[in-house]
């Protein structure tokens, strides 16, 4: 039903690159082709090779370089009058904005990309841009608004037999079910995504699916060792492809698994490692979430209760500022778990 996964963001002379190509290899090939296209005055080719450069930088966590690259790709595509290439550049910029926690900008760029993809007749970039909008809403916790869009994109991907996009949609819907407590449904969807990704040789999608399965195995079944095995398998793919962001989220999830198992010292170390990785790539959402896990681990290891309460209050503001609508609930759950007074009660008592 599904063919081998491909990477439509690798365009022009770079279509021979695999979805599983190491990002350092993609960056080298993209930079070489970009320079050759610029020397030859081939603006469309320069725009499309510049897209691969932007995406490699983004996935490697090189935010400033990625920002320069997608903007350059967009300007070159605009000069060439290539609407589809402009849409792809906007998609890359919107995806980077979401990664940086700039959600309003992500919405704007991805919406423009979807519109331009539609008018230029590139249904793939339109679908990727709509998927980006859906993922942005899901990350913000606005499940009601984007669940239908996830399901619509899943149906379209299944119809076209696009393995990579099918895997993305399944994982997104699975994450919504996991976050709303429907663990069995989430597990089945992650399992299906893992199977499709493995058959289509989509190592990135497979790694994210394994991470989702590890989470469910840990929280639902309490099977710590199986969860860690799944994360170790996923980590191998992340390292092979140089997926900095996915690797950092893998480490944060390993921290979650260890924390749930009461292995607080190990969890503390993993959260600290993930926090440093997110800091290096300027990823505020991952940084804040790993900091939350670190605060909980330190509390379990005997940290002063007032210090913990103060950090949780600060983290609530940080998460709210990023635009994560469920942030306050996450922090309140942590307070309850650690036996701390609710923030409002604590604030009133301090007056």
C-alpha positions in Angstrom: 0.0 0.0 0.0 2.8 2.4 0.9 6.0 3.0 -1.2 9.4 3.9 0.1 9.4 7.2 2.0 10.9 10.2 0.2 11.8 13.7 1.2 10.1 16.3 -1.0 12.1 19.1 0.7 15.2 17.8 -1.2 14.5 19.2 -4.6 16.2 19.9 -8.0 19.6 18.2 -8.2 19.2 17.0 -4.6 16.2 14.6 -5.2 18.7 11.7 -5.1 19.1 12.3 -1.3 17.3 9.9 0.9 14.9 10.7 3.6 17.4 8.9 5.9 20.5 10.9 4.7 22.7 12.2 7.4 21.9 15.9 7.9 25.6 16.7 7.7 25.7 15.1 4.3 22.5 17.0 3.3 24.1 20.2 4.4 27.3 19.6 2.5 25.5 18.5 -0.7 23.0 21.3 -0.5 25.7 24.0 0.1 27.7 22.7 -2.8 24.7 22.7 -5.2 23.6 26.1 -4.0 27.0 27.6 -4.8 27.0 25.9 -8.2 23.5 27.2 -9.0 24.5 30.7 -7.9 27.6 30.7 -10.1 25.5 29.5 -13.1 22.8 32.1 -12.4 20.1 29.3 -12.0 17.8 31.1 -9.5 15.2 28.3 -9.3 17.8 25.7 -8.6 19.5 28.0 -6.1 16.1 28.5 -4.3 15.4 24.7 -4.1 18.9 23.7 -3.0 18.8 26.5 -0.5 15.7 24.9 1.0 17.7 21.7 1.7 20.4 23.9 3.4 17.7 25.6 5.5 16.2 22.3 6.6 19.5 20.7 7.4 20.5 23.7 9.6 17.1 23.6 11.3 17.2 19.9 12.1 20.8 20.2 13.3 19.6 22.9 15.8 21.6 25.7 14.0 18.8 28.2 14.3 20.5 31.4 13.1 21.9 29.6 10.0 18.5 28.1 9.3 16.8 31.5 9.6 19.2 33.1 7.1 18.9 30.1 4.7 15.1 29.9 4.4 14.9 33.7 3.9 17.5 33.6 1.2 15.7 30.7 -0.5 12.4 32.7 -0.4 14.0 35.8 -1.9 15.7 33.8 -4.7 12.4 32.0 -5.5 10.6 35.3 -5.6 13.1 36.8 -7.9 12.7 33.7 -10.1 8.9 33.9 -10.0 8.7 30.4 -8.7 5.6 30.3 -6.5 6.0 26.7 -5.4 9.6 27.3 -4.3 8.4 30.4 -2.4 5.8 28.2 -0.6 8.5 25.6 0.4 10.7 28.4 1.8 7.8 29.7 3.8 7.0 26.2 5.1 10.6 25.9 6.2 10.5 29.3 7.9 7.2 28.5 9.6 8.5 25.1 10.9 11.6 26.9 12.3 9.4 29.5 14.0 7.4 26.7 15.7 10.7 25.0 16.8 11.8 28.3 18.3 8.5 28.7 20.1 7.3 31.7 18.0 3.8 30.3 17.5 2.1 33.4 16.0 4.8 33.7 13.4 4.6 30.0 12.7 0.9 30.2 12.0 1.3 33.2 9.7 4.1 31.7 7.6 2.5 28.3 7.4 -0.8 29.7 6.4 0.9 31.8 3.7 2.8 28.7 2.5 -0.5 26.7 2.3 -2.2 29.4 0.3 0.8 29.9 -2.1 1.1 26.1 -2.5 -2.6 26.0 -3.5 -2.3 28.8 -6.0 0.9 27.4 -7.5 -0.5 23.9 -7.9 2.0 22.2 -5.5 -0.3 19.9 -3.5 2.6 18.5 -1.5 3.8 21.8 -0.1 0.2 22.7 0.6 -0.3 19.4 2.5 3.0 19.9 4.4 2.0 23.4 5.4 -1.4 22.4 6.6 0.3 19.6 8.5 2.6 22.2 10.1 -0.4 24.3 11.1 -2.0 21.2 12.7 1.1 20.3 14.5 1.5 23.9 15.8 -2.0 23.8 17.3 -1.4 20.4 18.8 1.8 21.5 20.5 -0.1 24.5 21.9 -2.7 22.1 23.3 -5.5 23.3 21.1 -6.7 19.7 20.4 -10.3 20.6 19.5 -9.2 23.0 16.8 -6.7 20.7 15.0 -7.9 17.1 15.5 -10.2 17.2 12.5 -7.3 18.7 10.4 -5.0 15.9 11.5 -7.6 13.3 10.5 -8.3 15.0 7.1 -4.5 15.0 6.3 -4.3 11.3 7.4 -7.1 10.4 5.0 -5.4 12.3 2.2 -2.0 10.7 2.9 -3.5 7.2 3.0 -5.3 7.8 -0.3 -2.0 8.9 -2.0 0.0 6.2 -0.3 2.4 8.7 1.2 4.1 6.8 3.9 6.0 9.6 5.6 3.0 11.9 5.8 0.8 9.0 7.0 3.2 8.3 9.8 3.3 12.0 10.8 -0.5 12.2 11.0 -0.8 8.9 12.9 1.8 10.1 15.4 0.0 13.5 15.8 -3.4 11.9 16.5 -1.7 9.3 18.8 -0.1 12.1 20.8 -3.5 13.9 21.2 -5.0 10.6 22.5 -2.1 10.0 24.8 -2.4 13.6 26.3 -6.1 13.1 26.9 -5.6 9.7 28.7 -6.7 7.3 25.9 -3.6 5.2 26.2 -4.8 2.1 24.4 -5.8 4.1 21.3 -2.6 6.0 21.4 -0.5 2.9 21.6 -2.3 1.3 18.6 -1.7 4.4 16.5 1.9 4.7 17.4 2.3 1.0 16.7 0.7 1.4 13.3 3.0 4.4 12.6 6.1 2.4 13.6 5.1 -0.4 11.3 4.5 1.8 8.3 7.7 3.8 8.9 9.8 0.6 9.2 8.3 -0.8 5.9 8.9 2.5 4.1 12.4 2.9 5.5 11.5 6.2 7.2 14.0 6.2 10.1 13.0 9.6 11.4 9.3 8.7 11.6 10.2 5.3 13.1 12.3 7.0 15.8 9.4 9.3 16.8 6.9 6.4 16.8 9.3 4.4 19.1 9.5 7.3 21.4 5.7 7.4 21.6 5.5 3.7 22.3 8.1 4.0 25.0 6.0 6.7 26.7 2.8 4.6 26.7 4.7 1.5 27.9 6.1 3.5 30.8 3.0 5.4 31.9 0.3 2.7 31.2 2.2 -0.5 31.9 5.0 0.6 34.2 7.4 -1.4 32.1 10.5 0.7 32.5 13.0 -1.6 30.9 10.9 -2.1 27.7 10.5 1.6 27.5 14.2 2.2 27.8 14.9 -0.4 25.1 12.6 1.3 22.7 14.3 4.7 23.4 17.7 3.1 22.9 16.6 1.8 19.5 15.2 5.2 18.5 18.3 7.0 19.7 20.4 4.9 17.3 18.5 6.4 14.3 18.7 9.9 15.8 22.4 9.7 16.1 22.9 8.1 12.6 21.0 10.9 11.0 22.3 13.7 13.3 18.7 14.6 14.4 19.6 17.0 17.2 16.1 17.9 18.1 14.7 14.4 18.1 17.7 13.2 20.1 17.1 15.9 22.8 13.4 14.9 23.0 14.5 11.3 23.3 16.7 12.1 26.2 13.9 14.1 27.9 11.5 11.1 27.4 14.2 8.8 29.0 14.1 11.2 31.9 10.3 10.9 32.1 10.6 7.1 32.1 13.2 7.0 34.8 11.3 9.6 36.9 8.2 7.5 36.8 10.2 4.5 38.0 11.5 6.4 41.0 15.0 6.5 39.7 15.3 10.2 40.4 19.1 10.6 40.3 19.2 9.1 36.8 16.2 11.2 35.8 17.9 14.4 37.0 20.9 13.7 34.9 18.9 13.0 31.8 16.8 16.1 32.2 19.9 18.2 32.7 21.4 16.7 29.6 18.3 17.4 27.6 18.0 20.9 28.9 21.6 21.7 27.8 20.8 20.2 24.3 17.7 22.3 24.0 19.6 25.4 25.2 22.2 24.9 22.5 19.6 24.8 19.7 17.5 27.6 21.2 14.4 25.4 21.6 12.3 27.1 24.3 9.6 24.5 24.6 11.9 21.5 25.1 14.1 23.6 27.4 11.1 24.5 29.6 9.7 21.0 29.7 13.1 19.4 30.6 13.5 22.1 33.3 10.1 21.1 34.7 11.3 17.5 34.9 14.6 18.6 36.4 12.7 20.6 39.1 10.5 17.6 40.0 13.6 15.3 40.2 15.5 17.7 42.4 12.4 18.0 44.7 12.3 14.2 45.0 16.0 14.3 45.9 15.4 16.6 48.8 15.5 20.1 47.4 14.0 22.8 49.6 10.2 23.0 49.1 10.1 26.8 48.9 12.8 26.7 46.2 10.8 24.1 44.3 7.6 26.1 44.6 9.3 29.3 43.4 10.8 27.5 40.3 7.4 26.0 39.4 5.8 29.4 39.6 8.4 30.8 37.3 8.1 27.9 34.9 4.3 28.4 34.7 5.0 31.9 33.5 7.7 30.7 31.0 5.4 28.0 29.6 2.5 30.5 29.4 4.8 33.0 27.6 5.7 30.4 25.0 2.1 29.9 24.3 1.5 26.3 25.6 -2.2 26.5 26.7 -1.9 23.4 28.9 1.1 24.8 30.7 -0.7 25.9 33.9 -2.3 22.4 34.2 1.1 20.7 33.8 2.6 22.8 36.6 -0.4 22.3 38.9 -0.1 18.6 38.4 3.5 18.8 39.4 2.5 20.8 42.5 -0.1 18.3 43.5 2.3 15.4 42.9 5.0 17.0 45.1 2.5 17.9 47.8 2.9 21.7 47.4 0.0 24.2 47.8 -1.7 25.4 44.7 0.0 28.6 43.3 -3.0 30.8 44.2 -3.1 29.6 47.8 0.6 30.0 48.2 0.5 33.5 46.9 -2.4 34.5 49.2 -0.5 33.0 52.2 2.5 35.1 51.3 0.5 38.3 51.4 
